[in-house]
Amino acid sequence: MKNKISTLFDLFWTFFKIGAFTFGGGYAMISIIQKEAVEKKNWVSDEDILDVVAIAESTPGPIAINSSTFIGYKVMGVWGSAFATLGTVLPSFIIISFIAYFLNKFTSYAVVRYAFAGIRAGVLALIIKAFISMYKKSPKGAVSWAIMALSFVCVVFFDIHVIAVLIGCAIVGLIAGLAEGKEKEKNVD
């Protein structure tokens, strides 16, 4: 029992340090996670890290959190995943809470308001860049254009919840893909 508690604390503390001292996002954390989990702690192998990263990239959520969850699970099951995830998330939560506390006191200053106006403009530019990048990679065709237009209308003009729209888009895309596949089968026969 004492060994399990020690391992859980070790998972928490290791990922707490990774979460607290790694800047640059989840991809920047991968090499540190590999060094800690493989080289120092021998919790997982190098091959496991490749699998963890592949799974973490393909599941929703930040890659560093997903990676810590998977490694924690491999080491100590559900409790290990909970402690490792908490260790990764807690530093950011503490830092953001601290900043938010003091930020509220400074929002009355004009300089801070101007800075946030600039930040919002920068974020808008990043969203537009993401839109352009996704547009270039997305399939083009009548069905895709129709889905895009209908989604826009549903969200902007009818205020339909985004999740409902995404589910609808997935269903329409699935139906269109299956229909296209059957049409190709007919043409081959």
C-alpha positions in Angstrom: 0.0 0.0 0.0 2.8 2.4 0.9 4.6 1.6 -2.3 1.4 2.4 -4.3 1.0 5.8 -2.6 4.7 6.6 -3.2 4.3 5.7 -6.9 1.1 7.9 -7.2 2.9 10.8 -5.5 5.9 10.2 -7.8 3.6 10.3 -10.8 2.0 13.5 -9.6 5.2 15.3 -8.7 7.0 14.3 -12.0 4.2 15.6 -14.1 3.7 18.6 -11.9 7.3 19.6 -12.6 6.9 19.0 -16.3 3.7 21.1 -16.3 5.2 23.9 -14.3 8.5 24.3 -16.2 7.7 23.5 -19.8 6.8 26.4 -22.0 5.8 26.3 -25.6 2.8 23.9 -25.4 2.4 20.1 -25.5 4.8 19.3 -28.2 7.6 21.0 -26.2 6.7 18.7 -23.3 7.2 15.5 -25.3 10.9 15.4 -25.0 10.8 16.1 -21.3 8.1 13.5 -20.8 10.3 11.0 -22.6 13.3 11.9 -20.6 11.4 11.6 -17.3 9.1 8.6 -18.0 11.6 6.5 -20.0 15.1 7.4 -19.0 14.8 8.5 -15.4 11.8 6.5 -14.1 11.6 3.5 -16.5 7.8 3.7 -16.4 7.5 3.1 -20.1 9.8 2.2 -23.1 10.7 4.4 -26.0 8.3 2.4 -28.2 5.5 3.1 -25.6 6.3 6.8 -25.9 5.7 6.7 -29.7 2.4 4.9 -29.1 1.4 7.4 -26.4 2.2 10.4 -28.6 0.3 8.8 -31.5 -2.8 8.1 -29.3 -2.5 11.5 -27.6 -2.5 13.3 -30.9 -5.5 11.4 -32.2 -7.7 12.0 -29.1 -9.4 15.3 -28.1 -7.5 17.5 -25.8 -4.0 18.8 -25.3 -1.2 16.3 -26.2 0.7 16.8 -22.9 -2.4 16.1 -20.8 -3.3 13.1 -22.9 0.3 11.8 -22.7 0.4 12.1 -18.9 -3.0 10.4 -18.6 -1.9 7.4 -20.7 1.5 7.1 -19.0 -0.2 7.3 -15.6 -2.7 4.6 -16.6 0.1 2.3 -17.8 2.0 2.8 -14.5 -0.8 2.6 -11.9 -4.2 2.3 -13.7 -7.0 4.7 -13.2 -5.5 6.3 -10.1 -2.2 6.7 -11.9 -3.9 8.5 -14.8 -5.7 10.8 -12.4 -2.6 11.7 -10.4 -0.4 12.2 -13.5 -3.1 14.3 -15.2 -3.7 16.4 -12.1 0.1 16.9 -11.9 0.2 18.2 -15.5 -2.9 20.5 -15.2 -2.4 21.9 -11.7 0.6 24.2 -12.4 -1.2 25.9 -15.3 -4.4 26.2 -13.3 -2.5 27.9 -10.4 -0.6 30.2 -12.7 -3.7 31.2 -14.7 -5.7 31.8 -11.5 -2.9 34.0 -10.1 -2.8 36.0 -13.3 -6.6 36.3 -13.5 -6.7 37.6 -9.9 -4.3 40.4 -10.5 -5.5 41.0 -14.0 -8.9 42.0 -12.8 -7.3 44.7 -10.7 -5.5 46.1 -13.7 -8.3 46.1 -16.3 -9.3 49.6 -15.4 -6.0 50.9 -16.7 -6.2 52.2 -20.3 -2.8 50.6 -21.1 -4.2 47.1 -20.2 -7.4 47.7 -22.2 -5.3 48.7 -25.3 -3.1 45.7 -24.9 -6.1 43.4 -24.8 -7.5 45.0 -27.8 -4.3 44.2 -29.6 -4.3 40.7 -28.3 -7.9 40.2 -29.5 -6.9 41.4 -33.0 -3.9 39.0 -33.0 -6.1 36.1 -31.9 -8.5 36.9 -34.7 -5.6 36.8 -37.1 -4.7 33.3 -35.8 -8.2 32.1 -36.2 -8.3 33.3 -39.8 -5.0 31.6 -40.4 -6.4 28.4 -39.0 -9.5 28.8 -41.2 -7.3 29.2 -44.3 -5.1 26.3 -43.4 -8.1 24.0 -42.8 -9.8 25.2 -45.9 -6.8 24.3 -48.0 -6.8 20.8 -46.6 -10.5 20.1 -46.7 -12.2 18.3 -49.6 -13.8 20.5 -52.2 -17.0 19.7 -54.0 -20.7 20.4 -54.1 -21.4 18.4 -50.9 -18.6 20.1 -49.0 -19.7 23.5 -50.1 -23.3 22.7 -49.1 -22.3 21.4 -45.7 -20.1 24.5 -45.1 -22.9 27.0 -46.2 -25.6 25.2 -44.2 -23.4 25.0 -41.1 -22.7 28.7 -41.3 -26.4 29.5 -41.7 -27.4 27.2 -38.8 -24.8 28.7 -36.4 -25.0 32.4 -37.3 -28.6 32.9 -38.2 -30.5 30.3 -36.3 -28.2 30.0 -33.3 -28.2 26.2 -33.4 -25.6 24.8 -31.0 -22.3 24.0 -32.6 -22.2 20.4 -31.3 -25.5 19.7 -33.0 -24.2 21.3 -36.2 -21.0 19.2 -36.0 -23.0 16.0 -35.5 -25.3 16.9 -38.4 -22.3 17.6 -40.6 -20.8 14.2 -39.7 -24.0 12.4 -40.6 -24.4 14.2 -43.9 -20.7 13.6 -44.7 -21.1 9.9 -43.8 -24.2 9.5 -46.0 -22.5 11.4 -48.9 -19.4 9.3 -48.6 -21.3 6.0 -48.5 -23.4 7.1 -51.4 -20.3 8.0 -53.4 -18.7 4.7 -52.5 -21.7 2.7 -53.8 -21.8 4.8 -57.0 -18.1 3.9 -57.6 -18.9 0.2 -57.0 -21.6 0.4 -59.6 -19.3 2.0 -62.1 -16.6 -0.6 -61.5 -19.0 -3.5 -62.0 
